[in-house]
């Protein structure tokens, strides 16, 4: 028995050593529009670790369990995992992501390599700059904003819309074709398009997850703006303060009327553990709170999860809490994000919640002073910088009030 254990350990170590380095991965859609991404496989302190790469982001994945030639890889955030087999110096298996009703599954494969996409020729066009992007299925005239940086064949950037951004996109321009993709465990995207000129993109196709599909076009426009009113949230007439009480992830009842929040500037974060943009906002708010809580600032997160299953929701929310070292309370509303009455059941003082994440800023007297529905994450570059400056200016002004 001891000899068998030693042989098994040696076999696992041999595989682990062979896997070190850069990998090119694909999620295989039935329509052939595979979603490509790259990751680096390393050993840190004797543990297997992945770093999934999307432009400037390196997403660390450390929950990797090996059993012979099989691997189980759990993403650090979201209900998302890989079940894989390592054979002939390649990986194959499934990516599984749980949803509100059913799980999504896509076949997965990966092989050693560092190229996300292979360029078939030099870039004939340069798409660097700001673009007005139109997607099929959106409301008439609804515009998203693309921000891209191109150096040679390589392109990075993101697309912003009223409800958030597409996070870190990375890809190439090869001849007159554009390819961009992203994978973070929640988002699984690929964009394809034809570049007519340095100011026109046509014949665009956007593929999301296992079956999502839209067409898109874009025109370069330095003045393009997102129409924020489409997801705006408002305070109802005659209302000026919130009144809620929910259990936190440890089962303790927490109310906005608790003494802890009296005479404080309070940020109420509306989020869900399924939401990639909420991941970025949670990272920002956690850091902000840790640096400013002594100044009289409090934060409360209200979570709207896929289901009302307490155990499932808490498991996912605790991953958020641990991954971003969240010190402020995260409350489970026990109202599903898909519930059409979610606002009336939780925050009846407001008009409909349309976008996640959103936030509500409350002054020291307990009155609602600002509703924010257009969080721009770090992938948006200057937009993220502007967001942080405006957020901090708002809180600083409220802290100065008596």
TAJO-V23442 format. One record per residue. N is the residue number from 1. SS is DSSP state (a for helix, b for strand, c for the rest). PSI is psi in whole degrees, -180 to 180 (NA if undefined). OMEGA is omega in whole degrees, 0 to 359 (NA if undefined). Layout:
N,SS,PSI,OMEGA
N,SS,PSI,OMEGA
This chain:
1,c,-44,181
2,a,-38,179
3,a,-42,179
4,a,-41,179
5,a,-42,179
6,a,-42,179
7,a,-42,179
8,a,-43,180
9,a,-42,179
10,a,-39,179
11,a,-45,180
12,a,-42,180
13,a,-38,179
14,a,-45,177
15,a,-46,182
16,a,-41,180
17,a,-40,181
18,a,-25,186
19,a,-13,185
20,c,138,177
21,b,-165,184
22,b,143,181
23,b,145,173
24,b,126,186
25,b,156,176
26,b,139,168
27,b,126,191
28,b,108,174
29,c,153,180
30,c,-29,182
31,c,4,177
32,c,-4,179
33,c,76,186
34,c,144,182
35,b,114,185
36,b,146,171
37,b,172,180
38,b,155,174
39,b,158,175
40,b,134,180
41,b,124,183
42,b,168,169
43,b,124,180
44,b,119,182
45,c,40,177
46,c,2,181
47,b,145,176
48,b,135,182
49,b,138,170
50,b,146,167
51,b,102,179
52,b,129,188
53,b,129,171
54,b,102,182
55,c,-120,184
56,c,-8,183
57,b,137,169
58,b,107,185
59,b,114,185
60,b,127,180
61,b,111,186
62,c,-10,181
63,b,79,181
64,b,120,181
65,b,125,180
66,b,139,174
67,b,97,186
68,c,-123,179
69,c,12,179
70,b,146,179
71,b,141,175
72,b,117,186
73,b,114,180
74,b,125,179
75,c,147,186
76,c,-28,177
77,c,154,180
78,c,159,176
79,c,75,192
80,b,131,183
81,b,162,173
82,b,143,171
83,b,113,195
84,b,159,172
85,b,138,177
86,b,114,179
87,b,141,178
88,c,40,177
89,c,24,177
90,b,159,176
91,b,143,173
92,b,156,179
93,b,-142,184
94,b,145,163
95,b,129,183
96,b,127,178
97,b,122,179
98,c,147,179
99,c,-169,181
100,c,-36,184
101,c,-46,182
102,c,166,179
103,c,147,175
104,b,134,179
105,b,137,175
106,b,135,173
107,b,145,184
108,b,143,171
109,b,154,178
110,b,148,177
111,b,159,180
112,b,135,180
113,c,158,184
114,c,-6,182
115,c,125,175
116,c,-49,176
117,c,149,177
118,c,126,178
119,c,132,180
120,c,10,180
121,c,169,180
122,c,151,177
123,b,127,178
124,c,-14,181
125,c,163,176
126,c,122,185
127,c,13,179
128,c,137,177
129,b,-167,183
130,b,139,184
131,b,144,169
132,b,116,187
133,b,133,178
134,b,124,178
135,b,146,174
136,c,148,177
137,c,-14,177
138,c,167,178
139,c,155,181
140,c,127,177
141,c,1,181
142,c,123,187
143,c,135,168
144,b,166,182
145,b,122,175
146,b,136,175
147,b,114,185
148,b,149,173
149,b,123,181
150,b,130,175
151,b,106,186
152,c,-126,177
153,c,-24,190
154,b,138,180
155,b,137,170
156,b,165,178
157,b,-159,178
158,b,173,174
159,b,130,179
160,b,139,169
161,b,-175,187
162,c,-28,185
163,c,3,179
164,b,-150,179
165,b,165,183
166,c,13,180
167,c,-151,191
168,c,112,176
169,b,142,180
170,b,142,179
171,b,-150,185
172,b,159,161
173,b,121,178
174,b,114,190
175,b,-114,179
176,c,26,180
177,b,144,179
178,b,133,173
179,b,126,177
180,b,144,178
181,b,168,176
182,b,144,172
183,b,125,178
184,c,12,183
185,c,-27,174
186,c,-60,174
187,c,137,169
188,b,99,191
189,b,150,163
190,b,134,177
191,b,135,174
192,b,146,179
193,b,164,173
194,b,134,179
195,b,108,180
196,b,-42,182
197,b,-179,178
198,c,-4,181
199,c,8,182
200,b,127,175
201,b,128,182
202,b,177,177
203,b,40,181
204,b,142,176
205,b,132,180
206,b,123,181
207,b,132,184
208,b,127,177
209,c,-147,186
210,c,-31,188
211,c,-8,182
212,b,139,181
213,b,133,173
214,b,157,170
215,b,158,181
216,b,157,174
217,b,165,180
218,b,145,175
219,b,132,179
220,b,131,183
221,c,106,182
222,c,-15,181
223,c,11,181
224,c,138,181
225,c,145,175
226,c,139,179
227,c,94,188
228,a,-23,185
229,a,-23,182
230,a,-23,178
231,a,13,184
232,c,148,178
233,c,142,185
234,c,158,173
235,b,132,180
236,c,149,178
237,c,137,179
238,c,-4,179
239,c,148,175
240,c,1,180
241,c,155,179
242,c,159,178
243,c,95,182
244,c,159,177
245,b,121,179
246,b,166,178
247,b,142,175
248,b,-178,187
249,c,-8,174
250,c,5,177
251,c,6,180
252,c,133,179
253,b,130,180
254,b,132,180
255,b,148,175
256,c,-19,180
257,c,3,179
258,c,154,182
259,a,-32,182
260,a,-29,186
261,a,0,180
262,c,138,178
263,c,30,178
264,c,154,167
265,b,123,187
266,b,130,173
267,b,120,177
268,b,115,182
269,b,126,175
270,b,118,191
271,b,179,173
272,c,148,182
273,c,-8,180
274,c,-6,196
275,c,112,180
276,a,-40,178
277,a,-29,175
278,a,-31,176
279,a,-45,180
280,a,-42,180
281,a,-38,179
282,a,-41,177
283,a,-43,179
284,a,-50,184
285,a,-36,179
286,a,-47,178
287,a,-43,181
288,a,-44,181
289,a,-44,181
290,a,-29,180
291,a,-18,189
292,a,0,184
293,a,-28,179
294,a,-11,180
295,a,-2,182
296,c,32,179
297,b,136,174
298,b,154,176
299,b,139,173
300,b,131,175
301,b,132,172
302,b,119,185
303,b,132,174
304,c,105,189
305,c,176,181
306,c,-38,183
307,c,176,176
308,c,10,177
309,c,107,186
310,a,-48,183
311,a,-45,180
312,a,-45,181
313,a,-45,183
314,a,-38,178
315,a,-44,180
316,a,-41,181
317,a,-33,178
318,a,-31,174
319,a,-42,177
320,a,-49,182
321,a,-46,183
322,a,-40,184
323,a,-32,183
324,c,13,178
325,c,52,183
326,c,123,180
327,c,-13,178
328,c,160,184
329,b,137,172
330,b,118,184
331,b,135,176
332,b,111,182
333,c,-18,185
334,c,27,173
335,c,126,184
336,c,145,180
337,c,-25,180
338,c,-5,181
339,c,119,182
340,c,-18,179
341,c,19,185
342,a,-39,181
343,a,-47,181
344,a,-33,182
345,a,-20,187
346,a,-44,182
347,c,69,186
348,c,-10,179
349,c,-10,186
350,b,159,169
351,c,177,191
352,c,136,171
353,c,120,184
354,c,-15,189
355,c,140,175
356,c,132,359
357,c,155,167
358,b,163,180
359,b,155,180
360,b,126,181
361,b,125,185
362,b,137,181
363,c,-180,186
364,c,-14,177
365,c,2,178
366,c,10,182
367,c,143,178
368,b,126,182
369,b,-25,180
370,b,139,174
371,b,124,184
372,b,119,183
373,c,6,185
374,c,63,176
375,c,129,176
376,c,119,186
377,c,-180,185
378,a,-24,179
379,a,-16,182
380,a,-1,175
381,c,-113,185
382,a,-29,178
383,a,-37,177
384,a,-42,177
385,a,-44,179
386,a,-44,180
387,a,-48,182
388,a,-43,180
389,a,-43,180
390,a,-40,178
391,a,-50,182
392,a,-36,178
393,a,-41,179
394,a,-48,181
395,a,-42,180
396,a,-42,179
397,a,-40,181
398,a,-33,178
399,a,-27,181
400,a,-19,182
401,c,151,178
402,c,NA,NA
